[in-house]
């Protein structure tokens, strides 16, 4: 299983995670508890955990190309909800 992670600095992370999960829940399986959201895509799962300083984003899946595509999808969607402070910085690391 491959994994890519980023810590995205923002003090509004909980708000963005909740908005994003609500947005994706119309088309994808989503679990939301507080400021933590889990979105199940075809071939990968994205977990977003917000605290007072940032959103920790982890995307896990079996295919490097799918993860590479999804990291861009997740970043673009977070930036869409964070339009007042976008673009946010995403320093992705692979594991």
Protein Blocks (a to p, Z undefined) as FASTA:
>chain_A
ZZdddddddfklmmmmmmmmmmmmmmpccddehjaccdddehiacdddddfkbccddddd
fbfklmmmmmmmmmmmmmmmmmmmpccddddddZZ
